[in-house]
Amino acid sequence: MFDLEHSIAEWRRQMVAAGIKTPVPLNELENHLREDIEQQVRSGLSAQQAFEVAVQRIGQARALETEFKKVGGKTERNQMKRVAILAALFGMLMGISMILPALGKHYKHQGAWTSDEMRGLQLGIVLVIVGAGAAFSGIKRQRPTRGRNLISIFLVAVGGYFLFWEILVLSSFISLGQTGRVFGAELLSVAAAAVLTVLFFGSCLYFNRHLPSQAAHES
């Protein structure tokens, strides 16, 4: 005699054996299976016939395994993209944290650049440039819907840190200029950096918050 509950339990074992081990989607599939069986029974089929039809409609284990692997792969790739974007922003933060001490030491000594100052400055500039490029490319091209809020928080935090120090340095140059010391080129450089900071992080926020995610166009 056909045992519906035993058949459903066996179907679940087949799904688990095929690789669908995550409880939530498997439970959802079972709910769909039971609803379909109930509808088929109401339409006049026997429990065994209804079960066989419902299983065929949901799909075989191998086909379901392939689909779940696709979904899992996309989720994992999206997580890696978020980590890469956040790492790039952290690299920018590290870069500016290396540039500022190098500049501070140089202007304090008012002499030629020392090897330590040059290494700190060069490494900091590389980190900022590489990090900015990686973050912008990742946000613009690979925008996962989930994680946008976290990326936005990092953008605001890192951008605010950049802007804070640029404004602080800018005000210092203005104060020194009022005492008779001339810092024309430096003043323009810091002002240009502040403008670029606003444009860069503003653009990243726009792309992260307003443009449709790539996932929406993926089949």
Residue pairs with C-beta under 8 A, 6 or more apart in sequence:
2 46
2 47
2 48
2 51
4 37
4 47
4 48
4 51
7 48
7 51
8 30
8 33
8 34
8 51
11 30
11 33
11 55
12 26
12 30
14 61
15 26
15 29
15 61
15 64
16 26
17 61
18 61
18 62
18 64
18 65
19 65
19 68
19 69
20 26
20 29
20 61
20 64
20 65
20 68
22 68
25 68
29 58
29 64
32 58
33 54
33 55
33 58
36 50
36 53
36 54
36 57
36 58
37 47
37 50
37 51
37 54
38 50
39 50
40 49
40 50
40 53
40 54
41 47
41 50
45 53
58 64
59 67
74 215
74 218
78 142
78 144
78 146
78 147
78 215
79 144
79 147
81 138
81 142
81 144
82 144
82 147
82 150
82 151
84 134
84 138
85 134
85 135
85 138
85 139
85 142
85 151
85 154
86 150
86 151
86 154
87 134
88 130
88 131
88 132
88 133
88 134
88 135
88 138
89 131
89 135
89 154
89 155
89 158
90 131
90 154
90 158
91 127
91 128
91 130
91 131
91 134
92 127
92 128
92 131
92 132
92 135
92 158
92 162
93 158
93 161
94 124
94 127
94 131
95 123
95 124
95 125
95 126
95 127
95 128
95 129
95 131
96 124
96 128
96 161
96 162
96 165
97 124
98 120
98 121
98 123
98 124
98 127
99 120
99 121
99 124
99 125
99 128
100 165
100 169
101 120
102 116
102 117
102 118
102 120
102 121
102 124
103 121
103 169
105 114
105 116
105 117
106 113
106 117
113 121
132 200
135 204
136 200
136 203
136 204
136 207
139 151
139 204
139 207
139 208
140 207
140 211
141 214
142 214
143 207
143 208
143 211
143 213
143 214
144 213
144 214
144 215
145 213
145 215
145 216
148 208
148 209
151 208
152 205
152 208
152 209
155 201
155 204
155 205
155 208
156 201
156 205
158 201
159 197
159 198
159 200
159 201
162 197
162 201
163 194
163 197
163 198
166 190
166 193
166 194
166 197
167 194
169 190
170 187
170 190
170 191
170 194
173 183
173 186
173 187
173 190
174 187
176 183
177 183
177 187
